[in-house]
Amino acid sequence: MTDFSGKIVLVTGASRGIGKSIALEFARRGADIAFNYLRNHSAAEKTKQDIEHLGVRCLKVKAHLGDPEKISELF
């Protein structure tokens, strides 16, 4: 299993579903996580808590990636 300690992984749409599973797996492998969400703040907050519980840092950002002009909000 690859160790991602010291790395930062950006996962889009990680507040639930497949994106959340991907973010959690990278966190289990030691990566700090940055992820975006659009609507469900409570699900995003739960994901952030789940990731931080694994002992890594996590940044959640509300950003709409379907609109090219809004993508800059993620950065």
N, C-alpha and C positions, 0 to 999 in steps of 0.2 A: 504494500500500500504506500503510495507516494505521500511524503510529508510536505505540507504547504506552509509550515511555520515561517513567519517573516514575510509572507506574501499577502497581498490584498486581492480579493476576488470581487468583481462587480457582477451581480446577478440581476437581470431585469425581470420584473414581475415576480418577486420572491415572497410576496405576502402570503401566498397559499399555493396549493397544488404542486406541480412539477418544479416550479421555480423555488419554492420553499424547500423541497426535498434536496435539490441541488445545493442550495445555500447551506443547509444543515450538514450535508456530507462534506463540503469543503471546510466548514467550521470544525467538524470532528477530526479532520486531517490537519488542523492547526491554522488555517487561513483566517485572517480578519476579513469581514464581509461588509460590502456596501451594496445596498439594494434599493430599487425603486418600487413604488406602488402608486396607484392612481386614486382609487376610491375608498377602499376598506381600511380606514385608519386603525381600527381595533385589531384586525387580523395582522396588519403590519407591525403593530406594537407587540403582539404575541410572538410573532416570528423573531423580532429583535430580542425579546426576553429569552426565547428558546436558544438563540445563537449565543447570547452573552452567558447563559448558564453553562455553555460548553467551555467557557474560559477564554474566549477570544473577543476582540472588539467588533462592534457592529454600528454601521451608520445606515439609517433609513431615510430616504428622500422621496417626497411626493413629487412626481414628475410624469408628464404625459409624453410618452415616446412615440405616439402615433402622429404627432404634429411636429414637423422638422424645426419650427421656430421655438418649440418648447423644450427641445432636447438639451439646450444649453442650461436649463434649470438643474439638470443632473450634475453639472460640473460647476 
